[in-house]
Amino acid sequence: MALRQQLIQKLEQRLSPQQIQLMKLLQVPTMELDQRIKQELEENPALEEGQELMEDDFDDEEDFDSDDNDDDFDISDYLDDDIADYKTQANNQSKDDEERVIPLSGEQTFQERLTEQLHLLYLDEKQFIIADVIVGNLDESGYLNRAIEAIVDDIAFSMNMEVNEKEVAKVLTLVQELEPAGVGARNLQECLLLQLRRKQDGDIVRFTALKIVENFFEEFTKKHYERIAKKLEIEEQDLKEAIDEILRCNPKPGGSMREASKNHQQIIPDFTVVEHEGRIDLSLNSRNAPDLKVNRDYENMLRSYAEGAKSSKSDKEAFQFVKQKLDGAKWFIDAIRQRQQTLLLTMGAILEYQEAYFLTGDETKLKPMILKDIADMVELDISTVSRVANSKYVQTNYGIFSLKYFFSESLSTDSGEEVSTREVKKILSDAIEAEDKHSPLTDEKLMDLLKEKGYNIARRTVAKYREQLHIPVARMRKEL
């Protein structure tokens, strides 16, 4: 087939770099925005912090006056074969910069603490190697999820040492004596047994608890308490005390040590909503509206190189470089401003839609609301509203909530009124909290209770909402 050329005219929709930048900034929370601004300040020398001054727009080189030449600034310091020196400079600190030392965490890991305890045991070299391999195979909860046969193979291949399963099993019993109690268990039953055996001091309650876990663990997990009491021939009160003793054990012994050293990220709300005498005030976190401005030195440079760019190649390259940095700084400042306006506009629409909740704090006053409802109010695309709602938090008089908390589907009542599914979940949660724990409400009884209140709901929907609330079935909620 012969090659040929032809002209084709077609219309396409493409996002400009500024729009792409705005979309990326919209979806980042306050903490990430702070880091994003610092990154931009480091990468673009034409951008700096401070109050922005109102200046003429320097988009066109004809707007600049060559009389404003800055002789003290050499553009060659920023240009070297089209690569700016500040990108390759290793030491860019001045003597006035404050030296900040980042402290290194000295916290021990879970495995390191166990290894430290191994040195206190009387182990020969072979036993220590086996114990070290076992400790290295413990998961985050402190369990050994690998078979003894696999550990034998690991030692043979990695340590070039021949051991048998009996030797590994013997060392495992020594590892299970380490602190905290329960480490090295291969399942939950063994973990509870290790803790209960260590507590044994002749107490009848702990002895009963040990026998329950040892001989009736399946009945215990399924809460068949009557069957356990009958087989052990004990009273209900004695059974309750033994069950309470079991529940005091730690099902994740390794997690107790990890939680102590775990760094919990602090949530910084993007919005603050304050209700005062029936009036709602909305404010944006100050970190979302930082003071940024264009560097004046770069503006002066652009003026000084505007005239020379017409005749000198080096001045033209310098002019293009400075203009690119200025454009990038202005685009970023505009994107931050548009982000601020879009956030306030969207949150304002949510406040208007859910005004009854923000005035009272009553969860049942939340209206059914989806992304399209807010998108129609603010006349923005649904994807834009989704980016705003993603990873954003608002501080209210009733706590800090994710913006996604206020979005929910609708459910029809017998009267035909549309109510939020969150309202139904709240009623469901309150009913389960107030139930008789000796005879918990089944899903069918919960369905009947909701229907009495006028909510037309099926049993499988009740089960779905209960699971979303992380509430177990009635049998698992039963207490003695």
PATORLO-529700 format. One record per residue (C-alpha): residue in three letters; x, y, z; residue number from 1. Coordinates in steps of 0.05 Angstrom, whole numbers, plus 32768, in hexadecimal, padded with zeros to 4 digits. Each point is the difference from the previous one (the first is absolute). Layout:
! residues N
{site ALA {X Y Z} NUM}
...
//
This chain:
! residues 480
{site MET {8000 8000 8000} 1}
{site ALA {801D 8043 7FEC} 2}
{site LEU {800F 8035 8036} 3}
{site ARG {7FDB 8042 7FFB} 4}
{site GLN {7FF8 803F 8028} 5}
{site GLN {7FBE 8023 8010} 6}
{site LEU {7FE7 8037 802C} 7}
{site ILE {7FCC 7FED 8035} 8}
{site GLN {7FDD 8031 802D} 9}
{site LYS {7FE4 7FE5 8041} 10}
{site LEU {7FE9 801C 8043} 11}
{site GLU {801C 7FE3 8041} 12}
{site GLN {7FFA 8011 8049} 13}
{site ARG {8042 8002 8024} 14}
{site LEU {8012 8016 8046} 15}
{site SER {8032 8039 8004} 16}
{site PRO {803C 7FF9 802F} 17}
{site GLN {7FDE 8032 802F} 18}
{site GLN {7FC1 7FD6 8003} 19}
{site ILE {8027 7FC0 800D} 20}
{site GLN {8026 8023 8038} 21}
{site LEU {7FBF 8019 801F} 22}
{site MET {7FE0 7FBA 7FFE} 23}
{site LYS {803E 7FE3 8023} 24}
{site LEU {7FFF 8036 8036} 25}
{site LEU {7FB5 7FF8 800C} 26}
{site GLN {8006 7FB8 8016} 27}
{site VAL {803A 8008 8031} 28}
{site PRO {7FF1 800C 804A} 29}
{site THR {801E 8038 802A} 30}
{site MET {803E 7FD9 8016} 31}
{site GLU {8012 7FEC 7FB9} 32}
{site LEU {7FF1 8046 7FE6} 33}
{site ASP {8033 801C 8031} 34}
{site GLN {8035 7FD1 7FE5} 35}
{site ARG {7FEB 800E 7FB8} 36}
{site ILE {800A 804B 800B} 37}
{site LYS {8045 7FF5 801F} 38}
{site GLN {8013 7FD5 7FC4} 39}
{site GLU {7FEA 8036 7FCF} 40}
{site LEU {8026 8036 8027} 41}
{site GLU {803F 7FD5 7FFC} 42}
{site GLU {7FF8 7FF1 7FB5} 43}
{site ASN {7FEB 8045 7FE8} 44}
{site PRO {802D 803B 8016} 45}
{site ALA {7FCE 8031 7FE3} 46}
{site LEU {7FCE 7FEC 8036} 47}
{site GLU {8007 8017 8048} 48}
{site GLU {7FD7 8007 803F} 49}
{site GLY {7FE2 8043 8014} 50}
{site GLN {7FC9 8030 7FEE} 51}
{site GLU {7FF8 8006 7FB5} 52}
{site LEU {8006 8046 7FE4} 53}
{site MET {7FD3 8016 7FC7} 54}
{site GLU {802B 8007 7FC2} 55}
{site ASP {7FF5 8005 7FB6} 56}
{site ASP {7FFC 7FBF 7FDB} 57}
{site PHE {8042 7FEE 7FDF} 58}
{site ASP {7FE6 7FCD 7FCD} 59}
{site ASP {8018 8029 7FC4} 60}
{site GLU {8047 8017 7FF8} 61}
{site GLU {7FE8 8043 7FE4} 62}
{site ASP {7FE6 8012 8045} 63}
{site PHE {8046 8006 801E} 64}
{site ASP {802B 803D 8003} 65}
{site SER {804B 7FF5 7FF4} 66}
{site ASP {8010 803A 8030} 67}
{site ASP {7FF1 7FD3 803C} 68}
{site ASN {8040 7FD7 7FF5} 69}
{site ASP {801B 7FDC 803D} 70}
{site ASP {804C 8001 7FF7} 71}
{site ASP {800D 7FDC 8042} 72}
{site PHE {7FE0 7FBF 7FE9} 73}
{site ASP {8023 7FD3 7FCE} 74}
{site ILE {7FD1 7FD0 7FDB} 75}
{site SER {803C 7FD3 7FF1} 76}
{site ASP {7FFB 7FE9 8049} 77}
{site TYR {7FBE 7FE0 7FED} 78}
{site LEU {8011 7FE7 7FBA} 79}
{site ASP {8034 7FCC 7FEF} 80}
{site ASP {7FF1 7FD8 7FC1} 81}
{site ASP {7FB6 8009 800D} 82}
{site ILE {8007 7FE2 8047} 83}
{site ALA {7FF8 802F 803B} 84}
{site ASP {803A 7FFF 8032} 85}
{site TYR {7FD1 7FFE 803C} 86}
{site LYS {7FE8 7FBB 7FE9} 87}
{site THR {8045 7FE2 8003} 88}
{site GLN {801D 8028 803B} 89}
{site ALA {800E 7FD4 803C} 90}
{site ASN {800B 8034 8036} 91}
{site ASN {7FCE 8039 7FF9} 92}
{site GLN {7FFC 8016 8048} 93}
{site SER {8017 8044 8016} 94}
{site LYS {8022 800F 8042} 95}
{site ASP {7FBF 8020 8019} 96}
{site ASP {7FD7 7FC1 7FF5} 97}
{site GLU {7FEA 7FDD 803F} 98}
{site GLU {801D 7FBA 8004} 99}
{site ARG {7FCA 7FCE 800E} 100}
{site VAL {8013 7FB9 8014} 101}
{site ILE {7FCC 7FCA 7FF3} 102}
{site PRO {8000 7FD1 803C} 103}
{site LEU {8002 7FB5 7FF1} 104}
{site SER {7FCF 7FD4 8024} 105}
{site GLY {8021 7FD2 8033} 106}
{site GLU {7FC2 7FD6 800C} 107}
{site GLN {800C 7FB5 7FFE} 108}
{site THR {7FD8 7FD4 7FD2} 109}
{site PHE {7FD7 7FC5 8018} 110}
{site GLN {8033 7FCE 7FE6} 111}
{site GLU {803B 8028 801E} 112}
{site ARG {7FE1 7FFD 8046} 113}
{site LEU {7FF5 7FB5 7FFA} 114}
{site THR {8047 7FF6 7FE7} 115}
{site GLU {801A 8028 803B} 116}
{site GLN {7FDB 7FD0 802F} 117}
{site LEU {801F 7FC4 7FDC} 118}
{site HIS {8045 8016 8018} 119}
{site LEU {7FE7 7FF7 8048} 120}
{site LEU {7FEF 7FB6 7FF4} 121}
{site TYR {8032 7FC8 8007} 122}
{site LEU {8003 7FEC 7FB6} 123}
{site ASP {8039 7FE0 7FDB} 124}
{site GLU {8013 801B 7FBB} 125}
{site LYS {7FD3 7FD0 7FDA} 126}
{site GLN {7FC4 800F 802C} 127}
{site PHE {800B 804A 7FFB} 128}
{site ILE {8001 7FFD 7FB4} 129}
{site ILE {7FBF 7FD8 8000} 130}
{site ALA {7FE0 8031 8031} 131}
{site ASP {8017 803C 7FD7} 132}
{site VAL {7FE0 7FE2 7FC1} 133}
{site ILE {7FBF 7FF3 8026} 134}
{site VAL {7FFE 8048 801A} 135}
{site GLY {800D 801A 7FBA} 136}
{site ASN {7FC4 7FD8 7FE6} 137}
{site LEU {7FCE 801D 8032} 138}
{site ASP {7FCB 802C 7FE2} 139}
{site GLU {7FE9 8045 8019} 140}
{site SER {7FD1 7FE0 8033} 141}
{site GLY {8036 7FD3 801C} 142}
{site TYR {7FE8 7FBF 7FE0} 143}
{site LEU {802A 7FCC 7FDD} 144}
{site ASN {7FDA 7FF2 7FC0} 145}
{site ARG {8035 7FD3 7FE1} 146}
{site ALA {8003 7FB5 800A} 147}
{site ILE {803A 7FE2 8026} 148}
{site GLU {8013 7FD8 7FC2} 149}
{site ALA {8007 8041 7FD9} 150}
{site ILE {802D 801E 8036} 151}
{site VAL {802C 7FC1 7FFD} 152}
{site ASP {8008 800C 7FB5} 153}
{site ASP {800F 804A 800A} 154}
{site ILE {8038 7FF0 8031} 155}
{site ALA {801D 7FCC 7FD1} 156}
{site PHE {8000 802E 7FC3} 157}
{site SER {8011 8044 8020} 158}
{site MET {802E 7FE9 8039} 159}
{site ASN {801B 7FC0 7FE2} 160}
{site MET {7FEF 7FDD 8041} 161}
{site GLU {7FDC 7FBE 8008} 162}
{site VAL {7FCA 7FFE 8036} 163}
{site ASN {7FC3 7FD5 800B} 164}
{site GLU {7FB8 8011 8012} 165}
{site LYS {8008 7FE8 8047} 166}
{site GLU {8039 8032 800C} 167}
{site VAL {7FD8 8039 7FE2} 168}
{site ALA {7FC2 7FEE 8029} 169}
{site LYS {802A 8000 8040} 170}
{site VAL {801D 8045 7FF1} 171}
{site LEU {7FBA 8019 7FEF} 172}
{site THR {7FE9 7FF0 8047} 173}
{site LEU {8039 802C 8019} 174}
{site VAL {7FEC 8039 7FD2} 175}
{site GLN {7FB9 7FFA 801A} 176}
{site GLU {801B 8010 8046} 177}
{site LEU {8016 8046 7FEA} 178}
{site GLU {7FDA 8040 800F} 179}
{site PRO {7FCA 8012 7FF1} 180}
{site ALA {7FDB 7FC0 8011} 181}
{site GLY {7FE2 7FDE 7FC3} 182}
{site VAL {8037 800E 7FCD} 183}
{site GLY {8014 7FC6 7FD3} 184}
{site ALA {7FBA 7FE2 8001} 185}
{site ARG {7FE9 7FDE 7FC0} 186}
{site ASN {7FB6 8010 8009} 187}
{site LEU {7FD1 8026 802E} 188}
{site GLN {7FF1 7FC4 802C} 189}
{site GLU {804A 7FF5 800E} 190}
{site CYS {800A 804B 800C} 191}
{site LEU {7FCA 8000 8035} 192}
{site LEU {801A 7FC1 8020} 193}
{site LEU {8046 801C 8006} 194}
{site GLN {7FE5 803D 8025} 195}
{site LEU {7FD1 7FD9 802D} 196}
{site ARG {8035 7FCD 8013} 197}
{site ARG {802F 8038 8014} 198}
{site LYS {7FCB 801C 802D} 199}
{site GLN {7FF2 7FBF 8024} 200}
{site ASP {8005 8009 804B} 201}
{site GLY {7FCD 7FCE 8019} 202}
{site ASP {7FC5 802F 7FF5} 203}
{site ILE {7FC1 7FD8 7FED} 204}
{site VAL {7FE8 8036 7FCF} 205}
{site ARG {8040 7FFE 7FD8} 206}
{site PHE {8001 7FB4 8002} 207}
{site THR {7FB9 7FFF 7FE3} 208}
{site ALA {8014 8032 7FCB} 209}
{site LEU {803B 7FD4 7FED} 210}
{site LYS {7FD3 7FC3 7FFA} 211}
{site ILE {7FCE 8026 7FD4} 212}
{site VAL {8036 8016 7FCF} 213}
{site GLU {8022 7FBC 8002} 214}
{site ASN {7FC3 7FD3 7FF7} 215}
{site PHE {7FC6 802B 7FE9} 216}
{site PHE {8020 8035 7FD4} 217}
{site GLU {7FD0 7FF7 7FC6} 218}
{site GLU {7FC3 8007 802E} 219}
{site PHE {8021 803D 801F} 220}
{site THR {800A 8023 7FBC} 221}
{site LYS {7FB8 7FF1 7FEC} 222}
{site LYS {7FE6 8016 8045} 223}
{site HIS {7FDD 7FBF 800F} 224}
{site TYR {8005 8010 804A} 225}
{site GLU {7FC8 7FD1 8017} 226}
{site ARG {8024 7FC5 7FE1} 227}
{site ILE {8042 8012 8023} 228}
{site ALA {7FDE 8009 8044} 229}
{site LYS {7FDD 7FBD 7FF8} 230}
{site LYS {803F 7FDA 7FEE} 231}
{site LEU {802A 8021 8037} 232}
{site GLU {7FC7 7FFB 8032} 233}
{site ILE {8008 8047 8018} 234}
{site GLU {7FD0 8039 8010} 235}
{site GLU {7FF3 8039 7FD1} 236}
{site GLN {8023 8032 802E} 237}
{site ASP {803F 7FD4 8002} 238}
{site LEU {7FFE 7FFB 7FB4} 239}
{site LYS {7FF9 804C 7FFA} 240}
{site GLU {803E 800C 802C} 241}
{site ALA {8028 7FCE 7FD7} 242}
{site ILE {7FEB 801F 7FBE} 243}
{site ASP {8013 8045 801B} 244}
{site GLU {8045 7FE5 8011} 245}
{site ILE {8009 7FE6 7FB9} 246}
{site LEU {7FEA 8043 7FE3} 247}
{site ARG {8036 8023 8028} 248}
{site CYS {8035 7FDC 7FD8} 249}
{site ASN {8021 8023 7FC5} 250}
{site PRO {7FEF 7FDF 7FBD} 251}
{site LYS {8039 8026 7FDE} 252}
{site PRO {803B 8001 802F} 253}
{site GLY {802F 801C 7FCB} 254}
{site GLY {7FD1 803A 7FF2} 255}
{site SER {8005 8019 8048} 256}
{site MET {804A 800F 7FF6} 257}
{site ARG {7FF5 801D 7FBA} 258}
{site GLU {7FC9 802F 8017} 259}
{site ALA {802F 801F 8034} 260}
{site SER {8030 8016 7FCA} 261}
{site LYS {7FCE 800D 7FC9} 262}
{site ASN {7FFC 8047 7FE6} 263}
{site HIS {7FB8 8016 7FF8} 264}
{site GLN {7FF5 8034 7FCB} 265}
{site GLN {7FDB 803D 801A} 266}
{site ILE {7FC4 8016 7FD7} 267}
{site ILE {8002 804A 7FEE} 268}
{site PRO {7FBA 8017 7FEC} 269}
{site ASP {7FFB 8025 7FBE} 270}
{site PHE {7FC2 8027 8016} 271}
{site THR {7FE5 801B 8042} 272}
{site VAL {7FB5 8006 800A} 273}
{site VAL {7FE7 8024 803E} 274}
{site GLU {7FB7 8006 8014} 275}
{site HIS {7FEF 803C 802C} 276}
{site GLU {7FB9 8015 8010} 277}
{site GLY {7FE3 7FE0 7FC3} 278}
{site ARG {8035 801C 7FD1} 279}
{site ILE {8033 7FD4 7FDD} 280}
{site ASP {8045 801C 7FF0} 281}
{site LEU {802E 7FDD 7FCF} 282}
{site SER {804A 800C 7FFC} 283}
{site LEU {8039 7FE0 7FDA} 284}
{site ASN {803F 7FE7 8021} 285}
{site SER {8036 8035 7FF9} 286}
{site ARG {802F 7FCD 7FE2} 287}
{site ASN {7FD0 7FFB 7FC5} 288}
{site ALA {800A 804A 7FF1} 289}
{site PRO {804B 800D 8006} 290}
{site ASP {801E 8043 7FED} 291}
{site LEU {8028 7FF6 7FBF} 292}
{site LYS {801C 8034 7FD1} 293}
{site VAL {802B 8006 7FC3} 294}
{site ASN {804A 8010 800D} 295}
{site ARG {800C 804A 7FEF} 296}
{site ASP {8048 7FF2 7FE9} 297}
{site TYR {7FE6 7FD2 7FCA} 298}
{site GLU {7FCE 8034 7FE9} 299}
{site ASN {8038 8033 7FFB} 300}
{site MET {802B 7FCE 7FDA} 301}
{site LEU {7FC8 7FF4 7FCE} 302}
{site ARG {7FFD 804B 7FF3} 303}
{site SER {804B 8006 7FF7} 304}
{site TYR {8006 7FC5 7FCF} 305}
{site ALA {7FC1 8012 7FD8} 306}
{site GLU {8025 8030 7FD2} 307}
{site GLY {803F 7FD7 7FF8} 308}
{site ALA {7FD7 7FC2 7FED} 309}
{site LYS {7FF3 801E 7FBC} 310}
{site SER {8049 8002 7FEC} 311}
{site SER {8029 7FD4 802F} 312}
{site LYS {7FF9 7FB4 8001} 313}
{site SER {8019 7FFB 8048} 314}
{site ASP {7FCE 8036 8017} 315}
{site LYS {7FC9 7FDC 7FDB} 316}
{site GLU {800F 7FBF 8024} 317}
{site ALA {8004 8025 8042} 318}
{site PHE {7FBE 8023 7FF1} 319}
{site GLN {7FDD 7FBE 7FF1} 320}
{site PHE {801B 7FE0 803F} 321}
{site VAL {7FEA 8039 802D} 322}
{site LYS {7FBC 8005 7FDD} 323}
{site GLN {7FF5 7FB6 800A} 324}
{site LYS {800E 8004 804A} 325}
{site LEU {7FD3 803D 8008} 326}
{site ASP {7FC7 7FDF 7FDA} 327}
{site GLY {8008 7FC2 802C} 328}
{site ALA {7FFD 802A 803F} 329}
{site LYS {7FC2 8026 7FE9} 330}
{site TRP {7FDD 7FC0 7FEB} 331}
{site PHE {800E 7FE1 8044} 332}
{site ILE {7FE6 803D 8025} 333}
{site ASP {7FC1 8001 7FD6} 334}
{site ALA {7FF6 7FB5 800B} 335}
{site ILE {8005 800A 804C} 336}
{site ARG {7FCD 8039 7FFC} 337}
{site GLN {7FD0 7FD7 7FD6} 338}
{site ARG {8008 7FC5 802F} 339}
{site GLN {7FED 802D 803B} 340}
{site GLN {7FC3 801A 7FDC} 341}
{site THR {7FE9 7FBB 7FE9} 342}
{site LEU {8009 7FE3 8046} 343}
{site LEU {7FD7 8038 8020} 344}
{site LEU {7FCB 7FFC 7FCA} 345}
{site THR {7FF7 7FB5 8008} 346}
{site MET {8001 8000 804C} 347}
{site GLY {7FCF 803A 8001} 348}
{site ALA {7FD0 7FD7 7FD6} 349}
{site ILE {8007 7FC5 8030} 350}
{site LEU {7FF1 802F 803A} 351}
{site GLU {7FC2 801A 7FDE} 352}
{site TYR {7FE8 7FBA 7FEE} 353}
{site GLN {800D 7FE3 8046} 354}
{site GLU {7FEF 803F 8028} 355}
{site ALA {7FD3 7FDA 8030} 356}
{site TYR {8038 7FD2 8015} 357}
{site PHE {8034 8038 800A} 358}
{site LEU {7FCF 8026 802B} 359}
{site THR {7FED 7FC6 802D} 360}
{site GLY {8036 7FCA 7FF9} 361}
{site ASP {7FC8 7FCC 7FFC} 362}
{site GLU {8016 7FC9 7FD0} 363}
{site THR {7FB8 7FF0 7FEF} 364}
{site LYS {7FF9 8046 7FE2} 365}
{site LEU {8031 7FEF 7FC7} 366}
{site LYS {7FDD 8001 7FBD} 367}
{site PRO {800F 7FCE 7FC9} 368}
{site MET {8036 8021 7FD6} 369}
{site ILE {8029 7FE8 7FC5} 370}
{site LEU {8038 8022 7FD9} 371}
{site LYS {7FD0 8014 7FC8} 372}
{site ASP {7FD6 8029 8031} 373}
{site ILE {803C 802C 8013} 374}
{site ALA {801A 8002 7FB9} 375}
{site ASP {7FBE 801D 7FE8} 376}
{site MET {8000 8034 8037} 377}
{site VAL {8047 801A 7FF2} 378}
{site GLU {7FFB 7FF3 7FB5} 379}
{site LEU {803F 7FD7 7FFF} 380}
{site ASP {800F 7FBB 7FE4} 381}
{site ILE {7FF3 7FC4 802D} 382}
{site SER {8049 7FEC 7FFB} 383}
{site THR {8015 8045 801B} 384}
{site VAL {7FD1 7FF8 803D} 385}
{site SER {801C 7FBA 800A} 386}
{site ARG {8047 801C 8002} 387}
{site VAL {7FEB 8034 8034} 388}
{site ALA {7FDE 7FCC 802C} 389}
{site ASN {803B 7FD0 7FFB} 390}
{site SER {802D 8000 803E} 391}
{site LYS {7FE3 8042 801A} 392}
{site TYR {7FE9 800B 8048} 393}
{site VAL {7FD4 8034 8022} 394}
{site GLN {8002 8014 8049} 395}
{site THR {7FBC 800C 801E} 396}
{site ASN {7FE3 800C 8046} 397}
{site TYR {7FF1 7FB5 8001} 398}
{site GLY {8044 7FE5 7FEA} 399}
{site ILE {802C 7FF8 7FC3} 400}
{site PHE {7FE1 7FDD 7FC5} 401}
{site SER {8015 7FEB 7FBB} 402}
{site LEU {7FD8 8023 7FC9} 403}
{site LYS {7FEC 7FBB 7FE7} 404}
{site TYR {7FDB 7FF8 8042} 405}
{site PHE {7FC9 8030 7FE8} 406}
{site PHE {7FF3 7FDA 7FBF} 407}
{site SER {7FCE 7FC6 8004} 408}
{site GLU {7FCB 7FDE 7FD6} 409}
{site SER {7FB5 8007 800A} 410}
{site LEU {7FCC 7FD0 801C} 411}
{site SER {7FB4 8007 7FF8} 412}
{site THR {7FD2 7FFF 803D} 413}
{site ASP {7FB8 7FE7 8000} 414}
{site SER {7FE9 8048 7FF6} 415}
{site GLY {802C 8006 7FC1} 416}
{site GLU {8032 802F 8022} 417}
{site GLU {8049 7FF9 7FEB} 418}
{site VAL {802E 7FF8 803C} 419}
{site SER {804B 7FF5 8006} 420}
{site THR {801A 7FB9 800B} 421}
{site ARG {802C 801F 8036} 422}
{site GLU {7FC1 8010 8027} 423}
{site VAL {7FEB 7FB7 7FFB} 424}
{site LYS {8045 7FE9 8016} 425}
{site LYS {7FFD 802F 803C} 426}
{site ILE {7FBD 7FE3 8016} 427}
{site LEU {801B 7FBA 7FF4} 428}
{site SER {803E 800E 802A} 429}
{site ASP {7FD8 801F 8039} 430}
{site ALA {7FD0 7FC4 8001} 431}
{site ILE {803A 7FCE 8004} 432}
{site GLU {8022 8029 8036} 433}
{site ALA {7FC1 8001 802A} 434}
{site GLU {7FEF 7FB6 7FF6} 435}
{site ASP {8000 7FCB 8036} 436}
{site LYS {8044 7FDF 7FF8} 437}
{site HIS {7FE5 7FBF 801D} 438}
{site SER {7FD0 7FFD 7FC6} 439}
{site PRO {801A 802B 7FC6} 440}
{site LEU {7FD4 8017 7FC7} 441}
{site THR {8004 7FD7 7FC1} 442}
{site ASP {8001 8020 7FBB} 443}
{site GLU {7FB7 7FED 7FF8} 444}
{site LYS {7FEC 8022 8041} 445}
{site LEU {8029 803D 7FEC} 446}
{site MET {7FDB 8001 7FBE} 447}
{site ASP {7FBD 7FFE 8024} 448}
{site LEU {8017 8039 802F} 449}
{site LEU {8013 802C 7FC4} 450}
{site LYS {7FBE 7FF1 7FDD} 451}
{site GLU {7FDB 8015 803E} 452}
{site LYS {8023 8043 7FFB} 453}
{site GLY {7FEA 8006 7FB7} 454}
{site TYR {8040 7FEA 7FDD} 455}
{site ASN {7FF2 7FD1 7FC7} 456}
{site ILE {803D 7FD2 8002} 457}
{site ALA {800F 7FB7 7FF2} 458}
{site ARG {8024 7FD0 802F} 459}
{site ARG {803C 7FF9 7FD1} 460}
{site THR {8006 804C 7FFF} 461}
{site VAL {8001 8000 804D} 462}
{site ALA {8038 7FCD 7FFD} 463}
{site LYS {8027 802A 7FCE} 464}
{site TYR {7FFA 8040 802B} 465}
{site ARG {8013 7FD8 803F} 466}
{site GLU {803F 7FE6 7FDE} 467}
{site GLN {8011 8046 7FE8} 468}
{site LEU {7FFC 8017 8049} 469}
{site HIS {802F 7FC5 8012} 470}
{site ILE {7FCB 7FE2 802F} 471}
{site PRO {8001 7FB4 8006} 472}
{site VAL {7FC2 7FD3 7FFA} 473}
{site ALA {7FD2 7FF8 803C} 474}
{site ARG {8020 7FBE 8018} 475}
{site MET {8044 8021 8003} 476}
{site ARG {7FE5 803B 8028} 477}
{site LYS {7FE4 7FD3 8035} 478}
{site GLU {801B 8009 8046} 479}
{site LEU {7FF8 7FD8 8041} 480}
//
